Amino acid sequence: MNDDKHKNRTHSKRHRPGKGPLPGPAANHPEKPGLRARQAAAKILAAVVDRKTPLDGMLDLENGNPAYRQLNDADRALVRAILNTALRHLPRIEAILDTLVGTPLPDGARALHHVLTVAAAQILYLDVPDHSAVDLAVEQAQIDPRNRRFASLTNAVLRRLSREKASHLTATQAVSVIPAWFHERLSAVYGRDHAARIADALLEPSTVDLTVKSDPEGWAARLGGLVLPTGSVRLPVASGAIPALEGFEAGEWWVQDAAASLPAKLFSDLAGKRVADLCAAPGGKTAQLAAAGARVTALDQSGNRLKRLIGNLDRLRLSAETVEANMAEYHPGELFDAVLLDAPCSSTGTIRRHPDVLWTKGPEDIGKLAGLQERLLRHALTLVRPGGELVFSNCSLDPSEGEDMVARVLADNPDWRIAPVDPADWPGLEAAISPRGEFRTTPAMLPATLGHAGGVDGFYAVRLVRAG
């Protein structure tokens, strides 16, 4: 992540459409290479941590953060690396900064806190020259009227961190990288050892898994991948750009976390059956259902997300009927043979690839989302014909969004029951199957192998059948 490629870029006027000028150097004073990337990173970090804004939306190239969108591709990659690193290690970075700063910063210096965090993430964990991280943080402080008086403090703190980083990294090894409320919640459900392994998984490289139309062993051999117990193909840690890989243009596979591929695999034979995917976009599970021979109706309330789904299906040479509608108000003319409801949730199972979830969600969000899922599931049951089946799933680690909620709904619907998953059918995933026959994966499952990262998203999935 070398900043030399920016050496010839200078700016005397700095404007953002509709936002006014960014704080910057005075006219005729050359802008330091890499400064805008660090400013964008600090601004976005503040939005995540202080205003609970999801990271994905701010990194969207069409509607995302203006400061980020104005950067070139290399600087955007640097911003993403800084943000993901800072969010993964945030409790440890903050503990180190507290030690170095000594006296707590005043309430009005919150913006400086994010500048220091962005710099510390680079110094401690990224391949960025320490002097560059320090110099650019000091520059940010100097050109921001809110932080100008702390420029000397910024320089002193970060230079000391650069000198002492090894000892600080060692001293914070015992600091959990997940918020206290989430750690306690995980410990209560999974036990402290498993909770600690889930937290540790946050620091491992995120994986790239593929769902293939057929012949996973063959595609694993072609791509240097590994066939997982789910039937997915896991790519090597450094596998290159996805669109450039063999089979992408031909539509032979699609990117889908191994755990996310499980729900669609729990159905009985779907060939020729009418199946609804109720929260379908971006379409990975829709593609699975269509590839299994189902006549799929893909439902989503976002027209833009459905356009993305259609584009994905076109590449895969698969088809589905698409319906733009709120599923809670959806009433088809004919009941379905099967329904898949992958419901909106807290997404706490995806922290390996979305570390911002830990800082944008809280216990109150889990409760609200569990209530939403219950309403959606109760409605989804009414869309299935007698003798049909429904798979409910989400990417939360919390039983209140899974086992507990499903048990409550079944208690009120005696014509429905769980069709238990047989552990014998899933060698290598026996630990993910509960005594009631529900799937429950966590990021601590699937150990790493030589050349391939471990872990899997946290997912809950259950198959329900209706009496005939």
N, C-alpha and C positions, 0 to 999 in steps of 0.2 A: 504494500500500500504506500507507494512512493509518491511524494508530492511534487517531484521534479517536473513532471509533465505539465504542471500548471505555471511554471516560472514566467512565461511570457504573457500571462493574463493580468491586465491591470484594469481597474475600474475607478473612475472619478465620480460617477453618478450611479446610485444603486436604488432601483425602483422595483416595487412589486405591484402588479396590476391590482388596483382597488385596495391596496394595503398601505400605501405610502412607502417612503424609503426605509430600507434596512439601516440600522446603525452601522456606520462604516468609517473608514479613514477620511480625513479631510481631503478636499479637492487637491489634485496634483501629488497626493501621497499614494504610492503604489500599494495596492491591496496584496496582502500576503497570501501566497498560494495555499489553498486548502482551508482558508478562513471561512468561506461560505458553507462548506460542508460541515464544519464544526458548529457554526451558528445554527444551521438547520437541525443538526443532531440535538443540540441543547433545547431548541424550541420544541421539537417533537417529544423529547423526553419529558419536558414539563407538561405537555398536553396529556401524556399517558399517566404519569404519576400523580399530578395535581388535579387534573380534570377528568380522569378516567376515560380517556378517548382511546378506542381501539387502534392499534398500530396499523393494521392492514389498510384501513380507510385513508390514513394520512400518507401512506406510501403508494396510493393509487395514482397512476400517471395521468389520469384524466381529471379527477376531482380531488386529488390529495392536497397536501400541504404545499402552498405556492413556492416556498423557499426550496423545498425538495425537488419539485417539478422543474425548476429552473436550472438545476445542476446537470452536468453531463453524466454519461453512464458510469464512468469510473468513480466520480464523486458520490453518485447515488449508492453504488456498491459499498463505498466506505461508510456512508451514513448508516446503511442497513447493518453492517458489521458492528459499528459502534453501538447502535441501539440494542441489537440482540445481545451483545456482550454485556452492556451495562445492565440490562434488565435481568439477565441470567444471574449476574453476580451482585445485584444491587445491595442486599443486606451486608455483604462483606465489604463492598466499596464504601458504603456509608459508615460502617464501623471503623474503617481505616481513616476516613476523612475526619470523623469525630475525634480520633486520637491525635491527628496531626494539627487540626485547627485549634483544639483545646477549648477555648471559650466558644459556646454556641453562637452561630451567626444570628444577627438580629432578624426579626420576622420579615423585614423588608428586603432581605438578601436571598430570597428563594431562587431568583434567577441565577445568582452566583453559584448556589449549590449545584444546579444542573450543569453549569460550565465546568465546575470542579469534577463532577461525576463523569462527564464525557471525557475529560482529560485523563482521569484516573483509570477508566476502562482501557484506554489506549496504552498507558504506561504499564499497567499490570498484566494485561491479557492479550494485547494485539501486537502485530508485527509493524509497529509504527515507531520511528525514532523518538526517543523520550524528549529530546530537545525540541522537536517539532510540536509535540503535544503540549509541552510547557509554554513555548513561545506563542502558539496560537490561542491558548487559554488566556494568557496575559493580555494579548491583543484584544480578545473579546471583552475582557474586563475594562480595558482602557477606553474602548469606543462606545461602551454602554453607560449612559449617565447614571444608571442605577448602581453600577458596579465599579465605577472608576476609582472610588476611594479604597477599593479592596484589591487593586492591581498588584501592589507590593505583597500583600498577603497571599494572593494567588501564586505569584512567582515563588515565594518562600516555601509554601506548602507543597507545591508540585515538584520543586527541585529536591526537597527532602524526600518525598515519596520516591522519586527516581533513584536516589542513593540507597534508600532503605527498603525497596520493594520486596526483596526476598524475605526479610524478617517479618514484614507485614502480611505477606501471603501465608507464611507459616502460622502466624499468630491467629489468623482468622479461619483456619481450616475447620474449626469446630462450630463456626457460625452457620446456621442453616440458611440456605439460599432461597427458602420459601417463607412467606409471611407467617407470623406466629399463629394467626387464626386458622390458616390452612393446614399448618403442621399439626395442630391439635386435632383438627377434624379428621385428617388422614390417620393419625395415631389411634383415634377412637374406633375407626372402622377396620383398619388393616393391621394394627399393632405398630409399636414404635420402630421395630427393625425394618418392616416393609415400608413404612412411611419414610424412613431415612433413605432407603434405596430408591424410592420414587423421587425424592429430592435430588439425590445424586444423579439420577437419569437426566435431570434438567441440564446438567453440564456436559453431557455427552453429545457428539455431533448428531444432528437429526438425520434420519435415514431417507432414502428415496426407494420406495417400493412400487412395483408395477403389477397390475392385474393384466394377465394375458388371456387372449381369446382361447388359446389351446397350446399344448406342449410347453409347459413351464420349464421342464428340464432342458429342452432344446434352446429356449430363449435365454435361460441362465447361462448355458454354454456359450452362446453367441455374444452375450453382453458382459461376460465375466461375473455374472451374478450368482446368487445363492437362493435355492428354493426353500421357502419358509414353510412351517407346518400349516399355514393358511392356504398354501398353493401359490402365494405371491412370489415374485422374483425380487430380491433385494439387490440393488446395484452396489458396486464397490464405492468406497468413501469418495474417491476422486474419479467420477465417471464422465465428466464433460457435460456439455450443453445437451439437455434432453431432446430438443428437436433434431439434433444432428445424429442421434443414435439410430442404428438399424431398426426398422420396424415402425418408427414413429409415423413417417409419411404414409406408409401402407396401412396404418390403423390397426396394427396387430396387438397393441397394448395401450394402456393409459396409466398415468401416475395415480396411485391410490394407496394410502397407508394400509399395511397388512390388516390391522384391526378393523379399519373402515370397510374392508371387503367381506367381513364375516356376516353381517346381517343378511345380505342377499343370498348367502349360501345356506341359510337355515331353512329355506322353503323346501317343500317337497317338489316333485317334478313339475316344472312350470310350462312345459312345451304346449303351446296352443291356448294357454289360459289367459284370461283377462286380469291384468295386474295393475294396480295403481301405486305409483311412487308419489307420496303426498307432499313431501318437502324436497323436491327432486334436484334442484340446481346445486352444484354445477354439473351433475349428471353421472358421476362414477357408478353409483348404484343403479341408476336407470340403464346404463350400458350393460351392467352385469345381468339385469333382468332380461333385456332384449337379447343378449348373447345366449341366454338360456332358452330362448324360443318363445318367451312370453309376448303377448300383445299388450304393450305397455302404454298406460296413460300417465304422463309426467306432469305433475301439478306444482306450480310455484306462484306466489303472489307478486313476484318481481318480473316484469317483462324483460328487463335488461339481463337478469340472471337466466331467464329462459332462452334468450338469444345466445348466450354463452353455451348453454346446454346443447342447443341445436347445432352450434358450430362444432362442439366436441363429438356429437353423434355422427355428424357428417364425415369428419376425419376417420372415424371408426367404422364407417360403412354400416351403421346401425340406424334404426328408425324407431320413433315413438310418437304417439299423439301427444301434443303439448296443450295444456290448459292454464291460462293465467287466472288464478283465483285464490282467494283466501280459503284454505282447506277447512277452516272451522265453519264456513258457510257453504261448503260444497255439497251438492246433492245430485248424484248422477242419476240418469234415467234407469240404469240397470245396475244391480249390485255386482261387486267384483268377486272373482274367485280367490284373490289374494290381495293384500294391501301391505305395503312397506311404509312405516312411519319412522323416519329418522328425524327426531324432533329437535327444535331449537333448544339449546341448553347452555350451561355455564362454560362449557368447553374446557373444563379443568383437566381433561385427559390429554389435551393437545399442548401442554406446556413445553414440551421439547422443541416444538417448531413455532409456538406462539407464546413466548415468555411474558408478553404483556398481559396475558389473561390474569396472572397473579396480582397485578396491580390495578386492573380495571374492574375486577369483580370482587364481591365480598359476600359474607353469609346471607345478607338480605337479598342479594341477586339470586342465590341458589333457591331460596324459598319462593321467590316470585316465579322463577322459571319452572320449578316443580309444579306449581299451580297451573301454569300455562300448559305444560305437558299433559297433566291430568285431563284438562278440558279437551285437548286435541285427541288424546287416546280414546276418551269416551265417545267422541264423535266418530273417530276412525272405525270403531267397532260396528257402528251402524251402517258402514259402507260395504260390509262383507256378507256374502250370501251364507245361508245355513250350510254347514259342512266345509266352509272356507277357512282360510288361515290369515293371520296377521303377524308380522314381525315388527316389534317396537325396538328402537335403538337410539342411543345418543352417545356423545363423546365426553360425558361427565364421569368423574370418579366418585360421585356422592350417591349413596343409596337412596337418598330422598328424591333424587331424580330418576331412580331406577327401580330396584327391588321393592322398596317401601311403597312407592306410588303405584306400581303394577299390582301389588297385593291388595291395595285398597280398592282399585278399580275392579279386580276380579271378584272381590267379596260382594260387589253390587251387581255382578253379571254372571249368574250361575250357569248360563249356557256357554260360557267360555272357560277354558282351562289352559295351563301351561303344557306344551308338548316338550318334554325335557330333552336337552341335548345329551347324547350318549358320549361320554369321554372316550370310549373305544374307537369312535369315528374320528377323533381328533388327536392322533398321537403327537406328543410334543406340546400340546396345549391343555393337558388334563388339569393343570393347576388353575386354569382360567374358567373352569366349569364348576358352578356352585352345586350344592346338594340338591337344589330344586331343578337343576338342569338349565340354568341361565348362564350366559357368557359374561365374564367380567375380567377384561384385560387391564393391566396397569403398565405404565412406562418402565417398570422394573423387570418386566418379563422379556423373554428371548435374549439370551446373553450374546455378547459380541463374539465374532469369530475372526480369524486372521483375514484382514483386508475388508471386513464388513462390520459396520457399527451394529450395536445391539439396540434393544428397546423396541417399543411399539406404542402407539397411542392408547390411552385409557379409553375403553369402550364398554358399554353395556348393551346386551342384545338378548331378547327372549322371543320365542315362537309361541304364539297363542293359536288355538284352534277352536272353532265354533261348532257346537253340536249340530248334527244334520237334521 
